[in-house]
Amino acid sequence: MLLFDFNTEFVTPTPAAAVLAARFERLLEREDVVVLLAREGGEDIGFAYLTYRPTPYGDGPLVQLEELYVRPALRDEGVGAALLGRALDDAVAAGAVELDINVDAVDIDTRRFYERWGFSCVDPGTGDLMLCYVREL
């Protein structure tokens, strides 16, 4: 399963693959969850996992790119760009007001990738740096 591979590669605590797969299957039943899958030769090679939620700041949803992963051997081959491009197209088609992505500050290559697509960690209205705060429960 690609999500387990993602967490393992980046040394992120993760449930067992079977537990993660069962949870992910339940999420896929929801209308506010979208998963885009890249396949090559019958093999899953990458995915984008997005959630859509209502917001009072517009008539359309706010979209969150929860995860974007491409198998290491296939990076820099356009797979991630194709997934992100499709995610953006789908968000626009849904009338979304914004697409948000959380990225670790130290992950410079990933930050550059998203910045090439026009994403910014600077508030366009004020020029202030935007941060994401997390508290595990």
KOLVEX-419366 format. One record per atom (N, C-alpha, C, O): residue number from 1; residue in three letters; x, y, z. Coordinates in steps of 0.1 Angstrom, whole numbers, always signed. Example, Ala and Ser with C-alpha at 12.3 -4.5 7.8 and 13.67 -1.06 7.14 Angstrom:
% residues 2
SITE num residuo     x     y     z
SITE   1     ALA  +132   -57   +78
SITE   1     ALA  +123   -45   +78
SITE   1     ALA  +132   -33   +78
SITE   1     ALA  +142   -33   +85
SITE   2     SER  +128   -22   +71
SITE   2     SER  +137   -11   +71
SITE   2     SER  +129    +0   +79
SITE   2     SER  +134   +11   +80
END
This chain:
% residues 137
SITE num residuo     x     y     z
SITE   1     MET    +8   -12    +0
SITE   1     MET    +0    +0    +0
SITE   1     MET    +9   +12    +0
SITE   1     MET   +18   +13    +8
SITE   2     LEU    +6   +22    -9
SITE   2     LEU   +14   +33   -11
SITE   2     LEU   +15   +42    +2
SITE   2     LEU   +26   +48    +5
SITE   3     LEU    +4   +44    +9
SITE   3     LEU    +4   +52   +21
SITE   3     LEU   +14   +47   +31
SITE   3     LEU   +21   +54   +38
SITE   4     PHE   +14   +34   +33
SITE   4     PHE   +23   +27   +43
SITE   4     PHE   +38   +29   +38
SITE   4     PHE   +46   +32   +46
SITE   5     ASP   +40   +27   +25
SITE   5     ASP   +53   +30   +19
SITE   5     ASP   +58   +44   +22
SITE   5     ASP   +70   +46   +25
SITE   6     PHE   +49   +53   +20
SITE   6     PHE   +52   +68   +22
SITE   6     PHE   +56   +70   +36
SITE   6     PHE   +67   +76   +39
SITE   7     ASN   +48   +65   +46
SITE   7     ASN   +52   +67   +60
SITE   7     ASN   +65   +60   +64
SITE   7     ASN   +73   +66   +72
SITE   8     THR   +67   +48   +59
SITE   8     THR   +79   +41   +62
SITE   8     THR   +91   +48   +56
SITE   8     THR  +102   +49   +63
SITE   9     GLU   +90   +53   +43
SITE   9     GLU  +102   +59   +37
SITE   9     GLU  +106   +72   +45
SITE   9     GLU  +118   +74   +47
SITE  10     PHE   +96   +79   +50
SITE  10     PHE   +99   +92   +57
SITE  10     PHE  +100   +90   +72
SITE  10     PHE   +99  +100   +79
SITE  11     VAL  +101   +78   +77
SITE  11     VAL  +102   +74   +91
SITE  11     VAL   +92   +82   +99
SITE  11     VAL   +95   +88  +109
SITE  12     THR   +79   +80   +95
SITE  12     THR   +68   +86  +102
SITE  12     THR   +61   +74  +109
SITE  12     THR   +58   +64  +103
SITE  13     PRO   +57   +76  +122
SITE  13     PRO   +50   +66  +128
SITE  13     PRO   +37   +62  +120
SITE  13     PRO   +30   +71  +116
SITE  14     THR   +35   +49  +119
SITE  14     THR   +23   +45  +111
SITE  14     THR   +18   +32  +117
SITE  14     THR   +25   +24  +122
SITE  15     PRO    +4   +31  +116
SITE  15     PRO    -1   +18  +120
SITE  15     PRO    +4    +7  +110
SITE  15     PRO   +10   +10  +100
SITE  16     ALA    +1    -6  +113
SITE  16     ALA    +4   -17  +104
SITE  16     ALA    -3   -15   +91
SITE  16     ALA   -13    -8   +90
SITE  17     ALA    +3   -20   +80
SITE  17     ALA    -2   -18   +67
SITE  17     ALA   -17   -22   +66
SITE  17     ALA   -25   -15   +60
SITE  18     ALA   -21   -34   +72
SITE  18     ALA   -34   -39   +71
SITE  18     ALA   -44   -29   +78
SITE  18     ALA   -55   -27   +73
SITE  19     VAL   -40   -23   +90
SITE  19     VAL   -48   -14   +97
SITE  19     VAL   -50    -1   +89
SITE  19     VAL   -61    +4   +87
SITE  20     LEU   -39    +4   +83
SITE  20     LEU   -39   +16   +75
SITE  20     LEU   -48   +14   +63
SITE  20     LEU   -56   +22   +59
SITE  21     ALA   -47    +2   +57
SITE  21     ALA   -55    -1   +45
SITE  21     ALA   -70    -1   +48
SITE  21     ALA   -78    +4   +40
SITE  22     ALA   -74    -7   +59
SITE  22     ALA   -88    -8   +63
SITE  22     ALA   -93    +6   +66
SITE  22     ALA  -105    +9   +62
SITE  23     ARG   -86   +14   +73
SITE  23     ARG   -90   +28   +75
SITE  23     ARG   -92   +36   +62
SITE  23     ARG  -101   +43   +60
SITE  24     PHE   -82   +34   +53
SITE  24     PHE   -82   +41   +41
SITE  24     PHE   -94   +37   +32
SITE  24     PHE  -100   +45   +26
SITE  25     GLU   -97   +24   +32
SITE  25     GLU  -109   +19   +25
SITE  25     GLU  -122   +26   +30
SITE  25     GLU  -130   +30   +22
SITE  26     ARG  -123   +28   +43
SITE  26     ARG  -135   +35   +48
SITE  26     ARG  -135   +49   +44
SITE  26     ARG  -146   +55   +41
SITE  27     LEU  -124   +56   +43
SITE  27     LEU  -123   +70   +39
SITE  27     LEU  -127   +71   +24
SITE  27     LEU  -134   +81   +21
SITE  28     LEU  -124   +61   +16
SITE  28     LEU  -127   +62    +2
SITE  28     LEU  -142   +61    -1
SITE  28     LEU  -147   +65   -12
SITE  29     GLU  -150   +57    +9
SITE  29     GLU  -164   +57    +7
SITE  29     GLU  -171   +71    +9
SITE  29     GLU  -182   +73    +5
SITE  30     ARG  -163   +80   +14
SITE  30     ARG  -169   +93   +17
SITE  30     ARG  -168  +102    +4
SITE  30     ARG  -159  +100    -4
SITE  31     GLU  -178  +111    +3
SITE  31     GLU  -179  +120    -8
SITE  31     GLU  -169  +131    -7
SITE  31     GLU  -165  +137   -17
SITE  32     ASP  -164  +134    +5
SITE  32     ASP  -155  +145    +7
SITE  32     ASP  -141  +141    +7
SITE  32     ASP  -132  +149   +10
SITE  33     VAL  -138  +129    +3
SITE  33     VAL  -124  +124    +2
SITE  33     VAL  -122  +119   -13
SITE  33     VAL  -130  +112   -19
SITE  34     VAL  -111  +124   -19
SITE  34     VAL  -108  +120   -32
SITE  34     VAL   -93  +115   -32
SITE  34     VAL   -84  +121   -26
SITE  35     VAL   -92  +104   -39
SITE  35     VAL   -78   +98   -41
SITE  35     VAL   -76   +97   -56
SITE  35     VAL   -83   +90   -63
SITE  36     LEU   -65  +103   -60
SITE  36     LEU   -61  +101   -74
SITE  36     LEU   -49   +91   -74
SITE  36     LEU   -40   +92   -66
SITE  37     LEU   -50   +82   -83
SITE  37     LEU   -40   +71   -84
SITE  37     LEU   -33   +71   -97
SITE  37     LEU   -39   +72  -108
SITE  38     ALA   -20   +70   -96
SITE  38     ALA   -12   +69  -108
SITE  38     ALA    -7   +55  -110
SITE  38     ALA    -3   +49  -100
SITE  39     ARG    -9   +49  -122
SITE  39     ARG    -6   +35  -124
SITE  39     ARG    +3   +34  -136
SITE  39     ARG    +2   +42  -146
SITE  40     GLU   +12   +24  -136
SITE  40     GLU   +20   +22  -148
SITE  40     GLU   +22    +6  -148
SITE  40     GLU   +27    +0  -139
SITE  41     GLY   +19    +1  -160
SITE  41     GLY   +20   -14  -161
SITE  41     GLY   +13   -22  -151
SITE  41     GLY   +17   -32  -147
SITE  42     GLY    +1   -17  -147
SITE  42     GLY    -7   -24  -137
SITE  42     GLY    -3   -22  -123
SITE  42     GLY    -8   -28  -114
SITE  43     GLU    +8   -14  -121
SITE  43     GLU   +13   -12  -107
SITE  43     GLU   +10    +2  -103
SITE  43     GLU   +11   +12  -110
SITE  44     ASP    +5    +4   -90
SITE  44     ASP    +3   +17   -84
SITE  44     ASP   +17   +23   -82
SITE  44     ASP   +25   +18   -75
SITE  45     ILE   +19   +35   -87
SITE  45     ILE   +32   +42   -86
SITE  45     ILE   +31   +55   -79
SITE  45     ILE   +42   +61   -75
SITE  46     GLY   +19   +60   -76
SITE  46     GLY   +18   +73   -69
SITE  46     GLY    +3   +76   -66
SITE  46     GLY    -6   +70   -72
SITE  47     PHE    +1   +85   -56
SITE  47     PHE   -12   +89   -53
SITE  47     PHE   -13  +103   -47
SITE  47     PHE    -3  +108   -42
SITE  48     ALA   -24  +109   -49
SITE  48     ALA   -27  +121   -42
SITE  48     ALA   -40  +119   -34
SITE  48     ALA   -50  +114   -39
SITE  49     TYR   -40  +122   -21
SITE  49     TYR   -51  +121   -12
SITE  49     TYR   -56  +135    -8
SITE  49     TYR   -48  +142    -2
SITE  50     LEU   -68  +138   -11
SITE  50     LEU   -74  +151    -9
SITE  50     LEU   -87  +150    -1
SITE  50     LEU   -94  +141    -2
SITE  51     THR   -89  +161    +7
SITE  51     THR  -102  +162   +14
SITE  51     THR  -108  +175   +10
SITE  51     THR  -101  +185    +8
SITE  52     TYR  -121  +175    +9
SITE  52     TYR  -129  +187    +6
SITE  52     TYR  -138  +190   +18
SITE  52     TYR  -144  +181   +24
SITE  53     ARG  -138  +203   +21
SITE  53     ARG  -147  +207   +33
SITE  53     ARG  -153  +220   +30
SITE  53     ARG  -147  +229   +23
SITE  54     PRO  -165  +223   +36
SITE  54     PRO  -171  +236   +34
SITE  54     PRO  -163  +247   +42
SITE  54     PRO  -156  +244   +51
SITE  55     THR  -165  +259   +37
SITE  55     THR  -158  +270   +43
SITE  55     THR  -168  +282   +42
SITE  55     THR  -175  +284   +32
SITE  56     PRO  -168  +291   +52
SITE  56     PRO  -176  +303   +51
SITE  56     PRO  -170  +314   +42
SITE  56     PRO  -176  +324   +40
SITE  57     TYR  -158  +311   +37
SITE  57     TYR  -151  +322   +30
SITE  57     TYR  -154  +321   +15
SITE  57     TYR  -148  +329    +7
SITE  58     GLY  -162  +312   +11
SITE  58     GLY  -166  +311    -3
SITE  58     GLY  -178  +301    -5
SITE  58     GLY  -181  +294    +4
SITE  59     ASP  -183  +301   -17
SITE  59     ASP  -194  +292   -19
SITE  59     ASP  -190  +278   -22
SITE  59     ASP  -197  +268   -21
SITE  60     GLY  -177  +276   -26
SITE  60     GLY  -172  +263   -29
SITE  60     GLY  -164  +258   -17
SITE  60     GLY  -162  +264    -7
SITE  61     PRO  -159  +245   -18
SITE  61     PRO  -152  +239    -8
SITE  61     PRO  -137  +244    -6
SITE  61     PRO  -132  +250   -16
SITE  62     LEU  -131  +242    +5
SITE  62     LEU  -117  +243    +7
SITE  62     LEU  -111  +229    +5
SITE  62     LEU  -116  +220   +11
SITE  63     VAL  -101  +228    -3
SITE  63     VAL   -95  +215    -6
SITE  63     VAL   -81  +214    +2
SITE  63     VAL   -73  +224    +2
SITE  64     GLN   -79  +203    +8
SITE  64     GLN   -66  +200   +15
SITE  64     GLN   -59  +189    +8
SITE  64     GLN   -65  +178    +7
SITE  65     LEU   -47  +191    +3
SITE  65     LEU   -39  +180    -2
SITE  65     LEU   -33  +173   +10
SITE  65     LEU   -23  +178   +16
SITE  66     GLU   -38  +162   +14
SITE  66     GLU   -33  +155   +26
SITE  66     GLU   -20  +148   +24
SITE  66     GLU   -11  +148   +32
SITE  67     GLU   -19  +141   +13
SITE  67     GLU    -7  +134    +9
SITE  67     GLU    -5  +134    -6
SITE  67     GLU   -14  +133   -13
SITE  68     LEU    +8  +135   -10
SITE  68     LEU   +11  +133   -24
SITE  68     LEU   +24  +124   -24
SITE  68     LEU   +34  +128   -18
SITE  69     TYR   +24  +113   -30
SITE  69     TYR   +35  +103   -29
SITE  69     TYR   +37   +97   -43
SITE  69     TYR   +28   +93   -50
SITE  70     VAL   +50   +96   -47
SITE  70     VAL   +54   +89   -59
SITE  70     VAL   +65   +79   -55
SITE  70     VAL   +74   +83   -47
SITE  71     ARG   +65   +67   -60
SITE  71     ARG   +76   +58   -56
SITE  71     ARG   +89   +64   -60
SITE  71     ARG   +91   +71   -70
SITE  72     PRO   +99   +62   -51
SITE  72     PRO  +112   +69   -53
SITE  72     PRO  +118   +68   -66
SITE  72     PRO  +124   +78   -72
SITE  73     ALA  +118   +56   -72
SITE  73     ALA  +125   +54   -85
SITE  73     ALA  +118   +62   -96
SITE  73     ALA  +124   +63  -107
SITE  74     LEU  +106   +66   -94
SITE  74     LEU   +99   +73  -105
SITE  74     LEU   +97   +88  -102
SITE  74     LEU   +90   +95  -110
SITE  75     ARG  +104   +93   -92
SITE  75     ARG  +103  +108   -90
SITE  75     ARG  +111  +115  -101
SITE  75     ARG  +120  +109  -107
SITE  76     ASP  +107  +127  -103
SITE  76     ASP  +113  +136  -113
SITE  76     ASP  +110  +130  -127
SITE  76     ASP  +117  +134  -137
SITE  77     GLU   +99  +123  -128
SITE  77     GLU   +94  +117  -141
SITE  77     GLU   +81  +124  -145
SITE  77     GLU   +75  +120  -156
SITE  78     GLY   +76  +133  -137
SITE  78     GLY   +63  +140  -140
SITE  78     GLY   +51  +134  -134
SITE  78     GLY   +40  +139  -136
SITE  79     VAL   +52  +123  -126
SITE  79     VAL   +41  +116  -120
SITE  79     VAL   +35  +125  -110
SITE  79     VAL   +22  +127  -110
SITE  80     GLY   +43  +131  -101
SITE  80     GLY   +37  +140   -91
SITE  80     GLY   +31  +152   -97
SITE  80     GLY   +21  +157   -92
SITE  81     ALA   +37  +158  -107
SITE  81     ALA   +32  +169  -114
SITE  81     ALA   +18  +166  -121
SITE  81     ALA    +9  +174  -120
SITE  82     ALA   +17  +154  -126
SITE  82     ALA    +4  +150  -132
SITE  82     ALA    -7  +148  -122
SITE  82     ALA   -18  +153  -124
SITE  83     LEU    -3  +143  -110
SITE  83     LEU   -13  +141   -99
SITE  83     LEU   -17  +155   -94
SITE  83     LEU   -29  +157   -92
SITE  84     LEU    -7  +164   -92
SITE  84     LEU   -11  +177   -87
SITE  84     LEU   -19  +185   -97
SITE  84     LEU   -28  +192   -93
SITE  85     GLY   -15  +184  -110
SITE  85     GLY   -23  +191  -120
SITE  85     GLY   -37  +186  -120
SITE  85     GLY   -46  +194  -121
SITE  86     ARG   -39  +173  -119
SITE  86     ARG   -53  +168  -119
SITE  86     ARG   -60  +172  -106
SITE  86     ARG   -72  +176  -107
SITE  87     ALA   -53  +172   -95
SITE  87     ALA   -60  +177   -83
SITE  87     ALA   -64  +192   -84
SITE  87     ALA   -75  +195   -80
SITE  88     LEU   -56  +200   -90
SITE  88     LEU   -60  +214   -92
SITE  88     LEU   -71  +215  -101
SITE  88     LEU   -81  +223   -99
SITE  89     ASP   -71  +208  -112
SITE  89     ASP   -82  +208  -122
SITE  89     ASP   -95  +204  -115
SITE  89     ASP  -105  +210  -117
SITE  90     ASP   -95  +193  -107
SITE  90     ASP  -107  +189  -101
SITE  90     ASP  -112  +199   -90
SITE  90     ASP  -124  +201   -89
SITE  91     ALA  -103  +205   -83
SITE  91     ALA  -106  +215   -73
SITE  91     ALA  -113  +227   -80
SITE  91     ALA  -123  +232   -75
SITE  92     VAL  -107  +232   -91
SITE  92     VAL  -113  +243   -99
SITE  92     VAL  -127  +239  -104
SITE  92     VAL  -137  +247  -103
SITE  93     ALA  -128  +227  -109
SITE  93     ALA  -141  +222  -114
SITE  93     ALA  -152  +221  -103
SITE  93     ALA  -164  +223  -106
SITE  94     ALA  -148  +218   -91
SITE  94     ALA  -157  +218   -79
SITE  94     ALA  -160  +231   -74
SITE  94     ALA  -168  +233   -64
SITE  95     GLY  -154  +242   -79
SITE  95     GLY  -156  +255   -74
SITE  95     GLY  -149  +258   -61
SITE  95     GLY  -153  +267   -54
SITE  96     ALA  -138  +251   -59
SITE  96     ALA  -131  +253   -46
SITE  96     ALA  -125  +267   -45
SITE  96     ALA  -121  +273   -56
SITE  97     VAL  -124  +272   -33
SITE  97     VAL  -119  +286   -31
SITE  97     VAL  -104  +285   -28
SITE  97     VAL   -97  +296   -30
SITE  98     GLU   -99  +274   -25
SITE  98     GLU   -85  +273   -21
SITE  98     GLU   -80  +258   -20
SITE  98     GLU   -88  +250   -17
SITE  99     LEU   -68  +256   -23
SITE  99     LEU   -62  +243   -21
SITE  99     LEU   -50  +245   -12
SITE  99     LEU   -41  +252   -15
SITE 100     ASP   -50  +238    +0
SITE 100     ASP   -40  +240   +10
SITE 100     ASP   -31  +227   +11
SITE 100     ASP   -36  +216    +8
SITE 101     ILE   -19  +229   +14
SITE 101     ILE    -9  +218   +15
SITE 101     ILE    +0  +221   +27
SITE 101     ILE    +5  +232   +28
SITE 102     ASN    +2  +212   +36
SITE 102     ASN   +11  +213   +47
SITE 102     ASN   +24  +206   +42
SITE 102     ASN   +24  +195   +37
SITE 103     VAL   +35  +213   +44
SITE 103     VAL   +48  +208   +41
SITE 103     VAL   +58  +211   +52
SITE 103     VAL   +58  +222   +58
SITE 104     ASP   +66  +201   +56
SITE 104     ASP   +76  +203   +66
SITE 104     ASP   +86  +214   +61
SITE 104     ASP   +90  +214   +50
SITE 105     ALA   +90  +223   +70
SITE 105     ALA   +98  +234   +66
SITE 105     ALA  +112  +229   +61
SITE 105     ALA  +118  +236   +52
SITE 106     VAL  +117  +218   +66
SITE 106     VAL  +130  +213   +62
SITE 106     VAL  +130  +206   +49
SITE 106     VAL  +140  +203   +43
SITE 107     ASP  +118  +203   +43
SITE 107     ASP  +116  +196   +31
SITE 107     ASP  +117  +206   +19
SITE 107     ASP  +107  +209   +13
SITE 108     ILE  +129  +211   +17
SITE 108     ILE  +131  +221    +7
SITE 108     ILE  +127  +217    -7
SITE 108     ILE  +121  +225   -14
SITE 109     ASP  +130  +205   -11
SITE 109     ASP  +127  +201   -25
SITE 109     ASP  +112  +200   -27
SITE 109     ASP  +107  +204   -38
SITE 110     THR  +105  +196   -17
SITE 110     THR   +90  +195   -18
SITE 110     THR   +84  +209   -18
SITE 110     THR   +75  +212   -26
SITE 111     ARG   +90  +218   -10
SITE 111     ARG   +85  +232   -10
SITE 111     ARG   +87  +238   -24
SITE 111     ARG   +79  +245   -29
SITE 112     ARG   +99  +236   -30
SITE 112     ARG  +102  +242   -43
SITE 112     ARG   +92  +236   -53
SITE 112     ARG   +88  +243   -62
SITE 113     PHE   +89  +223   -52
SITE 113     PHE   +80  +217   -62
SITE 113     PHE   +66  +224   -61
SITE 113     PHE   +61  +228   -72
SITE 114     TYR   +61  +226   -49
SITE 114     TYR   +48  +233   -48
SITE 114     TYR   +49  +248   -52
SITE 114     TYR   +40  +253   -58
SITE 115     GLU   +60  +254   -49
SITE 115     GLU   +61  +268   -53
SITE 115     GLU   +62  +270   -68
SITE 115     GLU   +57  +280   -73
SITE 116     ARG   +67  +260   -75
SITE 116     ARG   +67  +261   -90
SITE 116     ARG   +53  +261   -95
SITE 116     ARG   +50  +265  -106
SITE 117     TRP   +44  +255   -87
SITE 117     TRP   +30  +254   -91
SITE 117     TRP   +22  +266   -86
SITE 117     TRP   +10  +267   -88
SITE 118     GLY   +29  +276   -80
SITE 118     GLY   +22  +288   -76
SITE 118     GLY   +17  +288   -61
SITE 118     GLY   +11  +298   -57
SITE 119     PHE   +21  +278   -54
SITE 119     PHE   +17  +277   -39
SITE 119     PHE   +27  +286   -32
SITE 119     PHE   +39  +287   -36
SITE 120     SER   +23  +291   -21
SITE 120     SER   +31  +300   -13
SITE 120     SER   +28  +298    +2
SITE 120     SER   +17  +295    +6
SITE 121     CYS   +39  +300   +10
SITE 121     CYS   +37  +300   +25
SITE 121     CYS   +36  +314   +30
SITE 121     CYS   +38  +316   +42
SITE 122     VAL   +34  +323   +21
SITE 122     VAL   +32  +337   +25
SITE 122     VAL   +18  +342   +22
SITE 122     VAL   +13  +340   +11
SITE 123     ASP   +12  +348   +32
SITE 123     ASP    -2  +353   +30
SITE 123     ASP    -2  +364   +19
SITE 123     ASP    +5  +374   +21
SITE 124     PRO   -10  +362    +9
SITE 124     PRO    -9  +372    -2
SITE 124     PRO   -14  +385    +2
SITE 124     PRO   -11  +395    -5
SITE 125     GLY   -23  +386   +12
SITE 125     GLY   -28  +399   +16
SITE 125     GLY   -19  +407   +24
SITE 125     GLY   -19  +420   +24
SITE 126     THR   -10  +400   +32
SITE 126     THR    -2  +408   +42
SITE 126     THR   +13  +406   +39
SITE 126     THR   +21  +414   +44
SITE 127     GLY   +17  +395   +33
SITE 127     GLY   +31  +391   +31
SITE 127     GLY   +36  +384   +43
SITE 127     GLY   +48  +381   +44
SITE 128     ASP   +28  +381   +53
SITE 128     ASP   +32  +374   +65
SITE 128     ASP   +34  +359   +62
SITE 128     ASP   +27  +353   +54
SITE 129     LEU   +44  +353   +69
SITE 129     LEU   +46  +339   +68
SITE 129     LEU   +34  +331   +74
SITE 129     LEU   +30  +335   +85
SITE 130     MET   +30  +321   +68
SITE 130     MET   +19  +313   +73
SITE 130     MET   +24  +300   +79
SITE 130     MET   +34  +294   +74
SITE 131     LEU   +19  +296   +91
SITE 131     LEU   +23  +284   +98
SITE 131     LEU   +11  +275  +100
SITE 131     LEU    +0  +279  +100
SITE 132     CYS   +14  +262  +102
SITE 132     CYS    +4  +252  +105
SITE 132     CYS    +8  +247  +119
SITE 132     CYS   +19  +243  +122
SITE 133     TYR    -2  +248  +128
SITE 133     TYR    +0  +243  +142
SITE 133     TYR    -7  +230  +144
SITE 133     TYR   -18  +228  +139
SITE 134     VAL    +0  +221  +150
SITE 134     VAL    -5  +207  +152
SITE 134     VAL    -5  +204  +167
SITE 134     VAL    +5  +207  +174
SITE 135     ARG   -15  +197  +171
SITE 135     ARG   -15  +191  +185
SITE 135     ARG   -21  +177  +184
SITE 135     ARG   -33  +176  +181
SITE 136     GLU   -13  +167  +187
SITE 136     GLU   -19  +154  +187
SITE 136     GLU   -28  +152  +199
SITE 136     GLU   -26  +157  +210
SITE 137     LEU   -39  +145  +196
SITE 137     LEU   -49  +142  +207
SITE 137     LEU   -50  +127  +210
SITE 137     LEU   -58  +124  +219
END
